[in-house]
Amino acid sequence: MATFTRTDSLGTGVAFGRNAATTATSGVAGGRTLTSPVIQPADGTAAAAAFNQVMTKYAENFDPFIQKSSIEQPRFWHDRIPRGAYTLFSGASKETRIFRGGLVHYAGLAHWGDVVDYASATGSFNGQAYPDTMPDPVTYGYSWEKLQWGGKNMAWASDPIHQDMFRFTQEAQTQLAWILQSGIDFAFSHQEVWNRDNYIYAAVQNGRAFIMAPGGESASVTGQFYYNPYSYGEAPLLSKVPHIVFPVDQEVEPLNFDVLDFAHDALSVRAPAGGIGMDSGKPVFGLPISMRDFEKYVKGNAAELEAWRQAYPQELIKGYGMLLKNYRYYGLVEDTNQLRFKIAKVVTAAQADAAGIKIFGNKATTKLWVAEYVAPRKLGRTSTTSIGVPEENMDYIKADLAISPIFMNNVFTNQFVPATP
């Protein structure tokens, strides 16, 4: 069981176009029968017993694999979200109160008065009466927010493993180590997706899921996308995978820093403490993107391209990622599991409203795009164990759209329930 609490900042994300066509995706292989050295026991009880036997015997393998995986392949979405332990025997739901502070004084001196030099404590001085009271004080206000939250849980397991089969299999420990490594990767992926998708969902819930539109500061702030990682597949949208929804008449631009500069200025006021670092007195926010998208941004902007030719011509030759760590007060991070989507269909706002998506109204004349998620990898040719071999997904590489969450510290905290009291 894992829970998450909002602790400070509001999430912010932007969706942007990637200017590419798409092709059809392949389905996932299923309905297979496992073969040696991994077998299916006759019933669920035998499967559980076999699994528990092996995992108990080889449990010490997990920690070294986790440590090795974390060192060799740091995971941004896994490592950057705070973790803690859930307090047992304290109920299944919680309440968090966040102190937001208030406004300070920004300009104007009309509330200041002259100081009078009085000769004595009574009477008057030069015809000016002594004031009966001090000037009225200027007061300040402050705000709180109250958030209620609960937990979520899920279960995962490998395919059943029979201990007796391993006793007569060549290099059985090596094969089991590979299976355990796959389990570590599988577990890591759930934690990463949990963190990233809850982060984006926080942005959607707080009305900060912006579409990267032309115009920079003059761009409309009303154009937003909808994404709900907890709900998909309901009629009439009929999407069997996670998807985003946004207006058909909303122009979507590729990555551009006119919009991101505007977002940075707003976040610097709204959540300055949410920066992952500071540079010249300004907060630096994280920007998980594909460096390919950054390259398209530079080459698609004539002024930007000319500036790079003058300042960093070698970078145009060797590519990106070596020089840039901080660009325009954003910490650029290569996101190898970036959320990408391909346009799938058009629905009406009335249909979206019937599916519980209320932000676009309920008019049958309002048209909306439904863009479906595409994964970085898919199953390809069939292996000896009748399971497809993972390979690159060209739909992902050529996807139309992507989401880049502007990463801040202290958006939420994961609290994990201890295994024992």
N, C-alpha and C positions, 0 to 999 in steps of 0.2 A: 504494500500500500504506500502510496506517495501522496503528499499534499503540496499545494503551493499557496503562498500568501503574498499579497501585494505589500511591499514594504516602503516604497517611496515613489519612484518615478512612474509615469504612464508610458506604456509602450508606444512606439511610433514606427510605422513601416511604410514603404513606398513600393508600388508596383510599376514596372517599366517594361517597354517593349524591347525585343531583341532582334527584330527585323529579319526573320528567317521563316522559310516554309517548313512544313512538317510532313511526316509520313505515318503510315499506320503502325500501331504497336502490336507486339506479339503477346499472346496469352501466357499465363503461367501454367507449367505442367502440373497435373494433379492426378489423383486416382491411381497412384503407382503402388506396387508391391515392392517392399525393400528386400534386397538380397544380401548375401554374406559380404562383409563381416557384420553388418547390422541387420537384425531380423525382427520381425513382428511377433511377439508372444501371442498365444492363442486367445487371451482375453485381457481385459483392462487391469485386473488384479495382478496377473503375472507380469504385465508390462510395468506397472508401478513398482512391483517388487524388484524386478531386474534393474530398472532405472535407479532405484534407491541403493541397491547393492553396489553398483558401479560408482555412483556419485559419492557414496560414503567412503569407498575404498580410495578413490582418486581425488577427493576433495582438495587435497593439498596442491593439486595442479592449478587450481583457479587463481590463487593469489599471484604466483609468478607470471601467469599469462596476462592478468590484468595489468600488473606493473610493467611488463614488457610492452604491451600494447599501448599504454599511456605514454611511455617514453618515446617509442619509435614513431607514433602517430598521434601527436596532441590533437585533441578534439575541442574546437572552439566552443561549441554549444554544450558540451559536456563539462568542460573545465571552468567556464566563466560564470556559471549560475551558482550562487551560494547554496550550501547543503547544511542540514542540521538534523537532529533527532526529535521525533515527535514525542511529546510527553504522554506516557500511557496513563490510563485511568482518568482521563480528563475530558471524555466525551468524544463524539464523532464529528461535531461541528465546532467551529471556533469563530471568534470575533477579533478583528484587528482594528485598532484605532490609530489613525495617522495624523500627527500634528502638522498642519500645512503652513502655519505662520500667517503673516498678513502683509499688507503693503506698508512701505516706509514713505517718507516725504521725498518728492522728486523735484519740485520747482515752486517758486513763488515765496515772497516774504511778507505778504499782507497781514499775516497773523502776528507779526512782531510789532511791539510798541516801543516808545521812547522810555528810557529810564530817567526819572525826575530826581533831582538832588533836593531833598527836603531838609529844611532847617530844624525842624522839631517834629515831635510825634503828633501834635495837634494843630488846628488852625489851617492857615493857608500860606502859600509862599508865592510872592509876586502875583497875587490874584488868582492863583490856581489852587483849586480845592484838592485836598489829599484824597486819594481813592479809598473807598470803603473796603474793597476786596482786591485780591490779586487778579490779573487777567484770567479769563476762562481758559482752562488747560485744553490743549489739543490732545485728543485721545487716539489710541490706535486699536485696531481690531485684529483678531486672529481666528483661524478656522481649524476645525477637525473634520476628518472623514471616518466613517464607520463602515467596515467591510466584513461581511460574514462569508465564511468559506468552509469547505469540507474536503474530504479526501477522495481519491480515485484509486482503483487497483486493477490489475490485470495479471494473467498467469502465462508463463511460457515454459516450454520444455523441448528437449531434443526429441527426435524420433526414438522409440524404445531401443535400448541397447541391452543385449543379453550377455551377461558376464561369462557364462560357460563357453560361448562362441569365441570369445577373445582368448581363451586359454589355449586354443589350438590354431590360432591365426598367426602367421608370420608378421613380425614387427607390430605386434598388437598394441604395445604402448605408444609407438609412434603414431599409429592410426588413431588411437584414442586421443592423443595430444592434438592432432589436427581437428578432431571433432570438438574438443574442448575450446580450441581457438575460435572455431566457427561460432560456438556458443557465446564466447566473450564478445565477438563482433556483433552478434545478434542482440545481446543485452545492451551493449553500448548504444546501438542504433535506436533502441526504444527510449533510452534516456535522452539522447540528443533530440529526437523528434518531439518528445514530451516538452523539453525546454523551449525549443524553437517555436513549435506550434502554439503553446500557451502564451509565449511572448507576442506572437503575431495576433492571436485571438484577443489579448489584452488591448492591443492597438485598435482592433475592430470594435470592441465593446465600448471603447472610450472615444469613438469617432475620429480616430487618427490614422486610418488606413487610407492614405492618400495615393492618388494615381499621378504618376509623373507626366504632367501635361506641359505644353509649351507656354512660355511667357515668364517663367521665373517668378519674381515677386508679384507680377500682375496676373499670374495663373489663378484660375478658380480654385478655391479651397473646398468647394462643395462636391467635386468629383471624387468619389471614394469607391473602393471595392469591398466586397463581402466575402469573408472566409470563416467557416466554422469547422474546426478539425474534429469536433465531436459528433457532427451530424452531416451525413450525405447519403444519397440514394433514395430519398423520399420522392414520391410523385408530387408534382409533374416534372421535376427536373431530371429524374431518372439517371443520375450520374452515379456510377458504381465506385468511383474513386473520389478523393478530395478534389474540390473545385473552387474557383472564384467566380463571382458574378459582378458585372459592372455594366454601365449604360453603353449601348451601341454607339450613341452619338458623342461619346467621350473620346477625344483624341489622346492616344497614348504615345509618349515619346520615349526614345531610348534613354539610357543613362545620361543625365546632364546636371551640371553643378550649379546652374542658375536656380533650379528647384531645391537642390540640396543645401545651397548657401542659405536660402530662405528658411528651410527647415532647421538649419543649425542656429540661425539667429533666434528663432522662436524657442527652441529647446534650451538655449543659453539663458533665456529669461525664465522659462517654465521649470526647468530642472537642471540648474547649473551643477549641482552636486552629483548628477548622474553620469558625468563624463568618466571615461576610463583612463583619463590622464589630463594634463594641462600643458598648454603651449602658449607662451607669451601672454599669460593671464587669461586665456580663453580655454573652455573645456574642449577636450577632444572626444568625439563619440565614435564608436566602432561602426564600420560599414562592411558587413560580410557580403561580398560580391564575387563574381567570376572576373578574373583579370582580363579575360577576353572581352567582357563588356566594357571594361575600362579602356582597353585598346581601341574598341570601336568608337568610344566617346572621343578620344583624342583624334583619331583619323577622320572622324565625321564632322569635326569642328575646325574650319579653316584657320581661325585665329589661334586656337589652341595648338594645332599642328605646327604652325609657324613658330610659336613660342618654344615648343619642344625642339624644333630643328635648331633654333638659336642657342638654347640653354643646355639641352641634353641630347645631342644628336646620336650618341652611342646607344642610348636607351631605345631609340626607334629601331635600331638594328638588332639588338640582342633580346628585346622584349621587355616585359614589365614584371614587377615584383621584387627585383633585386635592389633597386634604388628607393622605391617609394615605401615608406612606412606610415607617414603622415602627409595627407594631401588635403589642403584647405580645411584643416582642423577635423579631418576624419581619419581614423586609423583603418587603413585598408586591410581586409582579411580575406584570403582566398577561401571561399565556401564551396567545398567539393560536393556538398549535398544541398545545394541551393534549390529552393522551391521554384520549379518551372512548370509552365502550363502551355497547352495548345488549345486553340479555339475549337470548340466541339459543336455548339449549337446556339440557336437564338430562342429565348423564351420571352414571355411578356411579364410586366411587373405584377399583373394579376396572378399569374402562375407562381411567381416567386413568393408573393404574399400568401398564397394558399399553402406553400411549403414552409412558411414561418419566417421568410425574409421580408422584413417590414420597411427597410430603410429607403426603398425605391418607390414607395407608394403602392397603389393597387390598380392602376389604369391598364386596361387591355391594350391601349395604343402605345404604351411605353415599352420599348424593346431593350432587352438585356442580353449581353454575351454570357455564355457559360463556357469557361475555359477549364479543361480537366488536367489534373496533375499527371506528369510523366516522370518516371523514376530514372535515376542515372544508369541503372543496370537492369538487364532482363535475362531470363533464361533462354539459352540458345540450343545448341545441339544436345542430343540425349547422351548421357554418360552411361557407364557400366552399371550404375545403381539405379538406372531408369529415371534419374532426375536431370533436368536440364543443367547445362554448364553456364554459369553467369558470364555475361559479356556486356559490352557497352551498348547503350540504347541510343540509336541515332536520333530518335524523336526528342530525347533530352538535349542532345548537343544542338539540335536545330529548333528548339522550342521558341514559340512566339513571345512568351511573357515570362517574367521572373519577379519574385518578391525579394526585396532587400530590407530586412528589419534594421533600423538605425539603433545600434546596440548601446544600452546604457546600463550602468551598475544599479543594483538595488531595485529592480522592477518587481521581482518576486524571489522567494526563497523556497527551496524544496525541503520538506521535512519527511524523513523516512521513519517508518514505524519499526522499532527494534524487534528482532526476532523473538526475544524472550524478555520478560519483565525485569 
